[in-house]
Amino acid sequence: MNDTIKLLRNHRSFRKYKKGIEIPEEQLDAIIRAAQAAPSWINGQHYSIIAIKDQERKNKMAELCGNQPYIAECSVFLCFVADFHRVKVASEMHGKSFQIAGEADLLMVAATDIGLCMQNALTAAESLDYGTICIGGLRRDITATSEFLDLPEFVMPVVGLCVGVPDVEAPVKPRLPKEAVYFEETYQTDVKLLLETYDQEIIPFSKREGFVSYTERLAKFYDKPYYSNLTEQIKERGFLGGK
C-alpha cells in the first residue's frame, strides 16, 4: 500500500473535538481547493460549500442537526449544498430555459457531485491530521437550515462535515466483507451468510448504537421514514417538480 491508500483505509469518524482551536486559513484553503478538484457531471460542479466558524452559529447548527454536540465543538463545520442557482444564472445569461422542475435525476447529479467533493475534503483534512465526521442531520429540517444559511431557490442542504482536532481516539471499524459489496460482471444476491458473519464482527465496535448487529441496526433504521416531510421540503427548494 502507498501512503494515500493507507490514509484512506485508516479513516475513522470522530465525535469529540478539542474546543477553541482554529484551523489556519492556508490549511482550510487547501482543504477547499482539494474538494473543488473532485470530478463532477459535465464539470457542472453542482455544489457549494458554506463554512461555519462562529461559535454561536455552530451551536445553532448543532441544534438544527438534531443536537449533535460535535458540530459545536469542531473547528469548522462545512455545509455541502446542492446548488443549481448558478445553473439558473447561466441559463439567464444565455437566454435559455431553466429545465429543473420534475427532474429527479438532478438530485442524483447533485448528490454524486457532493459525495465526491466532500470525500476529497475529508481526505485532505485527514492528511493534515484533523479528524472528521460526516453529518446527514443537515437534512433533518431542510427549510430551517436553508433559512439559517440564507440559501436561495434551487439550493438545498445535503450533508455536513465536522473538521477539527480530535479529543479522543477512535478505532477503525471493520467494513463489510469485500465479497458482499464487490461483484464481477453481474450483481450477486446471495449475501446473507456474509452479513451474518459481519454482524458478529461489528458488534464490539457498536457501543454507541447499543452493541447491536449491522443488520439489526439497518432493519430498525429503515423500518420507518427517518426524516418526516422530506419530499415536501425538497419541493419547497425548487426540486422534484416544486416551484
C-alpha positions in Angstrom: 0.0 0.0 0.0 1.2 3.5 -0.7 0.6 6.4 1.7 -2.7 7.5 0.0 -4.2 4.1 0.3 -3.1 3.8 4.0 -4.7 7.2 4.7 -8.0 6.1 3.1 -8.1 2.8 4.9 -7.4 4.4 8.2 -10.5 6.6 8.1 -12.4 7.0 11.4 -15.3 9.2 12.5 -14.5 11.4 15.4 -17.3 12.6 17.7 -15.3 14.7 20.2 -13.0 17.6 19.4 -10.7 20.0 21.2 -12.6 23.3 21.6 -11.3 26.7 20.7 -8.8 25.6 18.0 -8.9 27.4 14.7 -7.7 25.8 11.5 -5.1 28.0 9.9 -6.6 29.7 6.8 -4.0 28.3 4.5 -4.9 24.8 5.6 -8.6 25.4 5.2 -7.9 26.9 1.8 -6.0 23.7 0.8 -8.9 21.5 2.0 -11.5 23.5 0.0 -9.3 23.6 -3.1 -8.8 19.8 -2.8 -12.6 19.5 -2.6 -13.0 21.5 -5.8 -10.6 19.2 -7.6 -13.2 16.4 -7.5 -14.8 15.3 -10.7 -18.4 16.4 -11.4 -21.0 15.7 -14.1 -20.3 17.9 -17.2 -17.9 19.8 -15.0 -21.1 21.5 -13.6 -19.8 21.5 -10.0 -23.3 21.4 -8.7 -22.5 22.2 -5.1 -21.4 25.0 -2.9 -19.6 24.8 0.5 -20.5 27.0 3.4 -18.1 27.1 6.3 -19.5 27.8 9.8 -16.8 29.1 12.1 -18.6 31.4 14.5 -19.2 29.6 17.8 -22.8 30.8 18.2 -23.7 29.7 14.7 -22.0 26.3 15.2 -24.1 26.0 18.3 -27.3 26.7 16.3 -26.3 24.4 13.6 -25.7 21.6 16.1 -29.3 22.2 17.3 -30.7 22.2 13.7 -28.9 18.9 13.0 -30.5 17.1 15.9 -28.4 18.4 18.9 -25.1 16.8 17.8 -22.5 18.4 20.1 -19.5 17.6 17.9 -20.8 20.2 15.5 -20.4 22.9 18.2 -17.0 21.5 19.3 -15.3 21.2 15.9 -13.1 23.9 14.5 -15.1 24.4 11.3 -18.4 22.8 10.1 -18.6 22.6 6.3 -22.1 22.6 4.8 -22.3 21.0 1.4 -25.4 22.2 -0.5 -26.8 21.1 -3.9 -26.5 24.2 -6.0 -28.5 24.9 -9.2 -28.6 28.7 -8.6 -25.5 29.0 -10.8 -27.3 27.0 -13.5 -30.2 29.4 -13.3 -27.9 32.4 -13.7 -26.0 30.7 -16.6 -29.3 30.0 -18.3 -30.4 33.6 -18.0 -27.1 34.8 -19.3 -27.6 32.8 -22.5 -31.3 33.2 -22.9 -32.1 29.5 -22.2 -34.9 28.0 -20.3 -34.1 26.5 -16.9 -35.4 22.9 -17.0 -35.3 21.7 -13.5 -38.8 21.1 -12.2 -39.7 17.4 -12.0 -36.2 16.2 -12.9 -35.4 13.7 -10.2 -32.0 13.0 -11.9 -30.8 16.4 -10.8 -30.9 15.2 -7.2 -28.7 12.3 -8.2 -26.4 14.6 -10.1 -26.0 16.9 -7.1 -25.7 14.1 -4.5 -23.0 12.5 -6.6 -21.1 15.7 -7.1 -21.3 16.5 -3.4 -20.2 13.0 -2.4 -17.1 13.2 -4.5 -16.4 16.7 -3.4 -16.8 16.0 0.3 -14.7 12.9 0.2 -11.9 15.0 -1.3 -12.3 17.5 1.6 -12.4 14.7 4.2 -9.2 13.1 2.8 -7.4 16.4 2.6 -8.3 17.2 6.2 -7.2 13.8 7.5 -3.9 14.2 5.6 -3.3 17.3 7.7 -4.0 15.3 10.9 -7.5 16.6 11.5 -10.4 14.4 12.5 -13.7 14.4 10.6 -17.3 13.1 10.7 -20.0 13.4 8.1 -23.3 14.8 9.2 -26.5 13.7 7.5 -28.5 15.7 10.0 -28.2 18.7 7.8 -31.3 17.4 6.1 -33.3 17.0 9.3 -35.1 20.3 8.7 -34.2 21.4 5.2 -36.4 24.5 5.5 -35.0 25.8 8.7 -31.4 25.0 7.7 -31.9 26.7 4.3 -33.1 29.9 6.1 -30.2 29.7 8.5 -27.7 29.5 5.7 -29.7 32.1 3.6 -30.0 29.7 0.6 -31.7 31.0 -2.5 -34.2 28.9 -4.5 -32.7 25.9 -6.2 -30.1 25.4 -3.5 -30.6 22.7 -0.8 -28.5 21.4 2.2 -27.4 17.8 1.7 -24.6 16.9 4.1 -22.2 18.5 6.6 -18.6 17.7 7.6 -17.0 18.4 11.0 -13.3 19.2 10.9 -11.2 19.6 14.0 -8.5 18.3 16.3 -9.8 15.0 17.9 -10.1 15.0 21.6 -10.4 11.2 21.8 -9.1 8.2 19.9 -11.4 6.3 17.7 -11.0 2.7 16.3 -11.1 1.8 12.6 -14.4 0.0 12.3 -14.3 -3.2 10.1 -16.2 -2.9 6.9 -18.4 -5.4 5.1 -16.5 -8.3 3.6 -15.3 -7.4 0.1 -17.4 -10.3 -1.3 -20.6 -8.6 0.0 -20.0 -5.4 -2.0 -17.7 -6.2 -4.9 -19.0 -8.3 -7.8 -17.8 -9.0 -11.3 -19.9 -8.9 -14.3 -23.3 -9.2 -12.6 -24.9 -8.4 -9.2 -24.9 -11.2 -6.6 -27.9 -11.5 -4.2 -26.6 -14.3 -2.1 -25.1 -12.3 0.8 -27.0 -13.5 3.8 -24.2 -15.6 5.2 -21.7 -12.8 4.6 -24.0 -10.4 6.5 -24.3 -12.9 9.4 -20.5 -13.1 9.7 -20.2 -9.3 9.6 -22.9 -9.0 12.3 -20.6 -10.8 14.8 -17.5 -8.8 13.7 -19.1 -5.4 14.1 -20.9 -5.8 17.4 -17.8 -5.0 19.6 -17.4 -1.7 17.6 -21.1 -0.6 18.0 -21.1 0.6 21.6 -22.7 4.0 20.6 -25.6 2.1 18.9 -26.1 -0.2 21.9 -23.9 -3.2 20.8 -26.4 -4.2 18.1 -25.5 -6.0 14.9 -25.2 -4.4 11.5 -28.4 -6.0 10.1 -30.5 -5.2 13.2 -29.4 -1.6 13.1 -30.2 -1.3 9.4 -33.6 -3.0 9.9 -34.6 -0.6 12.7 -33.3 2.4 10.8 -35.3 1.7 7.7 -38.4 0.5 9.5 -40.0 3.9 9.1 -39.0 7.2 7.4 -36.1 8.9 9.3 -36.9 12.5 8.3 -40.5 13.5 8.1 -41.9 15.6 5.3 -38.6 15.4 3.4 -40.1 15.2 0.0 -42.3 18.3 0.6 -39.3 20.3 1.9 -37.2 19.3 -1.2 -40.0 20.5 -3.4 -40.0 23.8 -1.5 -36.4 24.3 -2.6 -37.5 24.0 -6.2 -36.6 20.4 -6.8 -38.8 17.4 -7.8 -41.4 19.5 -9.5 -41.6 22.1 -6.9 -41.6 25.9 -7.5 
